[in-house]
Amino acid sequence: MSVSEQVIEETILDMTRKHGTGKSVDPGEVAKALATKAGVDWHSLMQPVRKVAIRLARDGHIAILRKGKPVDPETFKGVYRLAAPD
């Protein structure tokens, strides 16, 4: 069973809202939450989560953070976190 981009988007937005301003979410937490519901390995969801997160950040719905600071969603690399926009 695969997880749709719509479900990934809803989960990211819900989790970042619940964490609130000034707090961030590990994308692995998002993948694990989705995997539990879908019955799939969470590792397989990391790339789809990243893809949707980039789109959401580009549209201003979330912020992608590295070392606690917002980064350009088009050029960031490495470990990142997701947050509600300021």
C-alpha positions, 0 to 999 in steps of 0.5 A, spaced: 500 500 500 502 506 498 501 513 501 498 519 497 502 525 496 495 528 499 495 524 505 503 526 506 501 533 506 495 533 511 500 529 516 506 534 515 501 540 516 497 537 522 504 535 525 507 542 524 501 545 527 500 541 533 508 542 535 506 550 534 511 556 533 518 555 535 518 547 535 520 543 529 518 536 527 523 530 524 521 528 518 522 521 520 517 522 525 512 524 519 514 518 515 513 513 522 506 516 523 504 515 516 507 508 516 504 506 522 497 507 518 499 504 512 502 498 514 509 500 510 516 501 512 517 508 514 524 508 511 520 508 504 517 514 505 522 518 507 523 521 499 516 522 498 516 526 505 522 530 503 518 531 496 512 534 499 515 538 504 519 542 499 513 543 495 509 546 502 515 550 503 516 553 496 508 555 497 510 558 504 505 553 508 511 550 512 519 552 513 525 547 512 530 548 517 537 546 518 541 547 525 534 551 527 535 556 521 530 556 515 533 554 508 532 555 501 527 549 499 530 548 493 538 548 495 538 545 502 542 538 503 543 534 509 539 533 515 533 537 516 527 539 520 520 541 519 516 547 522 510 552 522 512 558 518 513 564 522 
